[in-house]
C-alpha cells in the first residue's frame, strides 16, 4: 500500500486532507478524507453516495491507511498543513 497523492482540505471543519491510496496494483482509492477529531486523533473515511457508505474498511486496513495518510500529511510543508 502507498499514498499516491495528498491534498489539503479547505480550512474549517474536521477534514484536514484528501488522500489517494494504492492498496495494491489492482486497487486504487481516490479522495479519501483524512479527519482529525477534537481530541487530535486521525481517522480515514471514504466518500458516500446518496447519503450512504460506498466503501468499508476492515479495522486493520483502516489503521494502515490512516497511519500512511498521517505520515504523508505531516511530511507536507507547514504552510500547506496550516492551510487545512
Helices and strands as residue ranges (DSSP letters): E 2-8, E 15-24, E 27-36, E 42-45, E 48-49, E 52-53, H 59-75, H 78-83
